[in-house]
Amino acid sequence: MIEVYIDGAAAGDPGLSGAGIFIKANGNVFRYSIPLGENNNHEAEYLALEKALTICLEKQFTVISVRSDSAAVVNAVEKQFAKKAPYKQILERILTLIEQFDLFFIKWVPSKENKTADNLARKAIQQQQKGE
């Protein structure tokens, strides 16, 4: 099973944001720092999941276990429901992507277990601040 750690971060509310994705797959490790532009932290968390799912599908990973320290994202996926309109739109795209996996699991983890993804998300913000 492929382990996927995700995190979103924003420097402001809204502000420059980034997604951090850390994938452990069959002895290989993949790290992604993805600049997301202007978003709030919650949007960045949802977008991090969407980007991670897209990457996994591109790599033809069909059985994945996602770990996130965002209880809001984990609950929204499990319940297939988000209250606020901007999150609903992203969640709909996420749920469509999830349907393409043979097996999909999502689990909440404490922030201390998600430091690599957090660092990658912060790196994506720094890249934007430096104009990279």
Secondary structure, 3 states (H helix, E strand, C coil): CEEEEEEEEEEECCEEEEEEEEEEECCEEEEEEEEEEEECHHHHHHHHHHHHHHHHHHCCCCEEEEEECCHHHHHHHHHCCCCCHHHHHHHHHHHHHHCCCCEEEEEECCHHHCHHHHHHHHHHHHHHHCCC
